[in-house]
């Protein structure tokens, strides 16, 4: 069976510090991978998605970037965090259209 | 523009009563429809999906959803609510033929089941 991991689970960072969140998927190959942000326990905002190694699509302009160095690894980064980057970050995967997206446990990021 | 609407921010139901969480959509073609549930500080969990076939879809934890093409709705239902059903519920739609990224999520409905 497939599993998806995210770490860290929680993170408190000062404004202006760098960020690296990691997501890995086990039990499948060549998944589509997604990063979402959820603010205030409500709707999801798609940040990035990837259909293969090194292929990243950005949905919204922002202070964040994403990379996919390996088939089942997806990294969300920032060089300098802003207060507005606080939120709950969710990674998800699917096998491609049409398919269900499966979500990781999430990372709670607080920028102070 | 393609969209998903969950018209109720919160739904309150007494334990043992039936529950309905509403979802309507506006997309072109025949969409794929999903329901997810989220417990506090957790990721979203898949409940059920409709792609084609029988309009009544059964999913996890006794939930079901009815696809109504004429009303462009996909309401989530359960015959008898449990306190443990209290959570945040998301409806999502994936337009047919869309690219990998184009799953549209609703804003979420908070379901509260009182004992």
Interface residues (C-beta under 8 A of the other chain):
Chain A: X6 X32 X34 X41 X42 X43 X44 X46 X49 X51 X57 X59 X88 X90 X92 X94 X96 X97 X98 X100 X101 X102 X103 X104 X105 X106 X108
Chain B: X32 X34 X36 X40 X41 X42 X43 X44 X45 X46 X49 X51 X88 X90 X94 X96 X97 X98 X99 X100 X101 X103 X105 X106 X107 X108
